[in-house]
Amino acid sequence: MRNLSKVVSGLPHFACGQIIKGFGRGSKQLGIPTANYPLEVVENLPKELSTGIYYGYASIDNGEVHKMVMSIGMNPYFENKHKSMETHILHNFMGDLYGHILKVCIVGYLRPEKNFDSLEALIDAIKKDISDAEKLLDNPENLQFRNHEFFKETINGQILINGHHKNGTKINGHI
């Protein structure tokens, strides 16, 4: 893993994009649903953000802001071929979220990405990540991002799509 101070220097990181269908493992195999970004949003991550587990805040379609945990990486247990950003929002949504707009503010780093000996060990680690994130996101230095202007932004009344304004200007990154 890269130097932790370099990872932290890449935070907070703001990303926005349309939720796409992933592998379907989050809900089905893990019991922990995730919202997945398209590759173009993943490719806009700063180099400082190495693979690992992060925490922050998320909203769907400029709605209520919720706590979240995000895996950034190759998910070695499942041997993914491409880097992904998989967001578990700490809120129960009715129905699937495909096609909706996900905005996230990544504020902290929990641990490096790693492989697991069993599916149960992976699920236990994710549950610990969720518990740790819940506590960390209640800290005042993190709470300030829950109400960040980023979560309210629109362009001409339209939510930003795939991490870009309609005119092509990138919005993924630092604000």
C-alpha positions in Angstrom: 0.0 0.0 0.0 1.1 3.5 -0.6 2.1 5.8 2.2 -0.9 6.5 4.4 -0.2 10.3 4.4 -0.4 10.3 0.6 -3.8 8.5 0.8 -5.1 11.0 3.4 -3.8 13.9 1.2 -6.2 12.7 -1.5 -9.2 13.2 0.9 -11.8 14.4 0.9 -12.6 13.1 -2.5 -16.0 13.9 -4.2 -17.4 11.6 -6.9 -20.7 11.6 -8.8 -22.1 9.1 -11.4 -24.9 7.0 -12.5 -25.3 3.7 -10.6 -24.6 0.7 -12.8 -25.3 -3.0 -12.4 -22.4 -4.8 -10.8 -21.8 -8.5 -10.3 -24.8 -8.8 -7.9 -22.7 -10.3 -5.2 -23.3 -7.5 -2.6 -26.9 -8.3 -2.0 -27.1 -11.9 -3.0 -23.8 -13.5 -1.6 -22.9 -11.0 1.1 -26.2 -9.6 2.2 -24.6 -6.2 2.0 -25.9 -4.3 -1.1 -23.7 -2.0 -3.0 -24.1 0.8 -5.5 -21.5 0.7 -8.3 -19.9 3.4 -10.4 -19.2 3.1 -14.1 -15.5 2.7 -15.1 -15.1 6.3 -16.2 -15.8 7.5 -12.6 -13.3 4.9 -11.2 -10.7 6.0 -13.7 -11.0 9.6 -12.4 -9.8 8.6 -8.9 -6.7 10.5 -7.8 -3.5 8.4 -7.8 -3.2 9.1 -4.0 -6.2 6.9 -3.3 -4.8 3.4 -3.3 -7.0 0.3 -3.2 -8.7 -0.2 0.2 -11.8 0.4 2.3 -12.9 4.0 2.8 -15.8 5.7 4.5 -17.8 8.9 4.0 -21.2 10.1 3.0 -23.5 9.4 0.0 -26.7 10.6 -1.5 -29.0 9.3 -4.3 -30.5 11.8 -6.7 -29.6 14.7 -4.4 -31.7 13.2 -1.7 -30.9 12.7 2.0 -27.2 12.2 2.8 -26.3 8.9 4.5 -23.2 7.3 5.9 -21.4 4.9 3.6 -18.5 2.5 3.3 -16.7 2.0 0.0 -14.4 -0.6 -1.4 -12.0 0.7 -4.0 -10.0 -2.0 -5.8 -9.9 -5.4 -7.4 -11.8 -7.3 -4.7 -9.2 -10.1 -4.5 -11.6 -12.7 -3.0 -13.7 -12.5 -6.1 -10.6 -12.0 -8.5 -12.1 -9.0 -10.3 -10.4 -8.1 -13.6 -11.0 -4.3 -13.2 -10.8 -1.8 -10.4 -14.2 -0.8 -9.0 -15.8 1.5 -6.6 -18.5 -0.3 -4.6 -20.5 1.8 -2.2 -22.5 0.4 0.7 -24.9 3.1 1.9 -25.9 2.7 5.5 -29.6 3.0 4.7 -32.3 0.6 3.5 -33.7 1.6 0.1 -36.8 0.1 -1.5 -36.0 -1.5 -4.8 -32.8 -1.3 -6.9 -30.9 2.0 -7.6 -29.7 1.3 -11.2 -29.7 4.4 -13.3 -30.0 6.8 -10.3 -27.2 9.3 -9.5 -24.9 8.5 -6.6 -22.9 11.3 -5.1 -20.2 10.4 -2.5 -17.8 12.3 -0.4 -14.9 10.0 0.8 -13.5 11.4 4.0 -11.4 8.6 5.5 -9.5 5.4 5.0 -10.1 2.3 7.1 -7.8 -0.4 5.8 -6.0 -1.8 2.8 -7.7 -4.2 0.4 -6.9 -7.9 1.2 -8.0 -11.4 0.3 -9.9 -13.7 2.7 -9.9 -17.4 3.3 -13.6 -17.7 3.3 -16.8 -15.8 2.4 -17.7 -15.7 6.1 -14.3 -14.0 6.9 -15.0 -11.4 4.2 -18.5 -10.7 5.6 -17.1 -10.4 9.1 -14.5 -7.9 7.9 -17.2 -5.8 6.0 -19.4 -5.8 9.1 -16.4 -4.5 11.2 -15.7 -1.9 8.5 -19.4 -0.7 8.7 -19.2 -0.5 12.5 -15.9 1.4 12.5 -17.2 3.8 9.8 -20.5 4.5 11.8 -18.4 5.7 14.7 -15.8 7.7 12.7 -18.5 9.5 10.8 -20.0 10.9 14.0 -16.7 12.8 14.7 -17.2 16.6 14.2 -14.3 16.8 11.7 -16.2 14.3 9.5 -19.7 15.5 10.1 -19.0 18.8 8.4 -19.0 17.0 5.1 -22.5 15.6 5.5 -24.0 19.0 4.7 -21.5 19.9 2.0 -22.7 22.0 -0.9 -21.6 19.2 -3.2 -24.7 17.1 -2.2 -27.0 19.9 -3.3 -25.4 20.9 -6.6 -27.2 20.7 -9.9 -26.5 22.3 -13.3 -29.6 24.0 -14.9 -31.8 22.0 -12.5 -30.2 18.7 -13.7 -28.1 16.4 -11.5 -24.6 15.8 -12.7 -24.2 12.6 -14.8 -21.3 10.2 -14.8 -19.1 12.6 -12.9 -19.4 15.4 -15.5 -21.4 18.5 -16.1 -23.4 18.3 -19.2 -20.8 20.4 -21.0 -18.1 17.7 -20.3 -16.3 19.5 -17.4 -15.2 16.9 -14.8 -16.5 17.3 -11.3 -14.9 14.2 -9.7 -12.2 15.2 -7.4 -11.5 17.8 -4.7 -13.8 20.7 -4.1 
